[in-house]
Amino acid sequence: SKARTAKGEVDLDRLLALVERAYAEHDRKAGQLAERLERLNRSRVSRAARIADKARVELAETTAERERLAAAIDSISDGIALFDCDDRLVAFNPAYRAKHVSIGDRLKLGMSFPDLIRANVESGHFDLGGMDKEAYIARRIRQHRAAAEPTERKLANGQWEQLRDERLPDGSWVVSMTDITARKRAEEVQIAAQAAAEARPDAAATPESN
């Protein structure tokens, strides 16, 4: 052993020197380990700070984008509404509310689509065209959930709306309502003019000669 003399006796000075070197080596390695841990900790803190900063920027951008989108939807003259996968109203723009003025405060978030149609029918908002109320309600619900081609409906005040029901990937629906009164009236005028023209005697016809 390094701490023994040639005679095999313990050399206290050597033993103490070995102990001191062992402690010094331990302290050196401990210091290196602490330094590495500190660098690692600083790196993690720095990385976490960068991630947090990036998240804040992305959140701010997303919030701004959502606000711009909401402002754009609010400015559209068409009525726009979003129904969740359970067919309950979760959002709508001012134009959509204006198109449901006949039911007033009954138009609320959480209202189901069938209840919305029924409230409008019961308020006399639609021109049912002679259909039974329940049959009209059932037809509109089928149209909505089929989310197929755009449909048209006439209101009790003589105006017309075009409806578009679109199913989103998450199972929710977007419903849009467009005023097509001017187009429908132009079509009516054209049909009436064509009917009048067909009803007139042929001006080119001449009486039969004797």
Beta strands, then each sheet from edge to edge (+ up, - down):
strand 1: 79-83
strand 2: 89-92
strand 3: 151-154
strand 4: 160-167
strand 5: 173-179
sheet 1: 2+ 1- 5+ 4- 3+
end
